[in-house]
Amino acid sequence: MPNAPWIEIYTTPTCPDCLALKRWLNAEQLPFVERDLRDPAIADEAKRRTGVRVAPITIIDGKHVFYGTFPTQRAEIEALLDLTRAA
C-alpha cells in the first residue's frame, strides 16, 4: 500500500476486541506496531499519550487516537483512511 499510515496498537493478549482489531488490520494488509499493555512501562506510555487505560488503543500517524470496542474503532478508522486515500 503506497503511503501506508503508521499504525500503533496497544493491546493485551486476552482482549477479544484486540484480537479482532489485529485480524482486521492484517486482512486489510495494514501494517502495525503492537505494544503489550501488560508491561507497566508500556501501559504508562499509553496513558501518557492517550489519557486512557483501556484496550485496544489505536494511534494512526502519531495523532489520530481511537479506543473502545473494535466495531467502533473500525468504523472510525475506515472513515479516516478513506479521507486520507481521497486526499
C-alpha positions in Angstrom: 0.0 0.0 0.0 1.6 3.3 -1.1 1.9 5.9 1.7 0.6 3.4 4.2 -0.4 5.1 7.5 1.8 4.5 10.6 -0.4 2.4 12.9 0.4 1.6 16.5 -1.8 -0.5 18.7 -1.8 -1.1 22.4 -3.3 -4.5 23.2 -3.5 -7.3 25.7 -3.4 -11.0 24.6 -6.8 -11.9 26.1 -8.8 -8.9 24.9 -11.3 -10.1 22.3 -11.5 -6.6 20.7 -7.7 -6.5 20.4 -7.7 -9.9 18.6 -10.5 -8.7 16.3 -8.6 -5.4 15.5 -5.3 -7.3 14.7 -7.2 -9.8 12.4 -8.9 -6.9 10.6 -5.7 -4.9 10.2 -3.9 -8.0 8.8 -6.8 -8.7 6.4 -6.7 -5.2 5.2 -2.9 -5.5 4.8 -2.3 -2.5 7.1 1.0 -3.0 8.8 1.1 -2.1 12.5 3.3 -2.0 15.5 1.9 -3.8 18.6 2.6 -2.7 22.1 1.7 -5.1 25.0 -0.1 -3.3 27.8 0.9 -6.0 30.3 4.2 -4.2 30.5 3.8 -1.5 33.1 6.1 0.9 31.2 4.1 0.5 28.1 0.8 0.9 30.0 2.2 4.2 31.4 3.2 5.3 28.0 -0.2 4.6 26.6 -1.9 6.5 29.4 0.5 9.5 28.9 -0.1 9.5 25.1 -3.8 9.0 25.1 -5.2 9.8 28.6 -6.9 6.4 28.8 -6.2 2.9 30.2 -8.2 0.6 28.0 -7.5 -1.9 25.3 -7.3 -1.7 22.4 -5.9 1.7 21.7 -5.0 2.6 18.1 -2.9 5.5 17.1 -2.6 6.5 13.4 0.3 8.7 12.2 1.0 9.7 15.8 -2.0 12.0 16.1 -5.3 10.1 15.5 -6.3 8.2 18.6 -9.1 5.6 18.7 -10.2 3.4 21.7 -13.2 1.4 22.6 -14.7 -1.6 21.1 -13.4 -3.0 17.8 -16.6 -2.2 15.8 -16.5 1.4 17.0 -12.8 1.7 16.2 -13.2 0.0 12.8 -15.8 2.5 11.6 -13.7 5.5 12.7 -10.5 4.1 11.3 -12.2 3.3 8.0 -13.5 6.8 7.8 -10.1 8.3 8.5 -8.3 6.1 6.0 -10.9 6.8 3.3 -10.4 10.5 3.8 -6.6 10.0 3.7 -6.9 8.0 0.4 -9.2 10.6 -1.2 -6.8 13.4 -0.4 
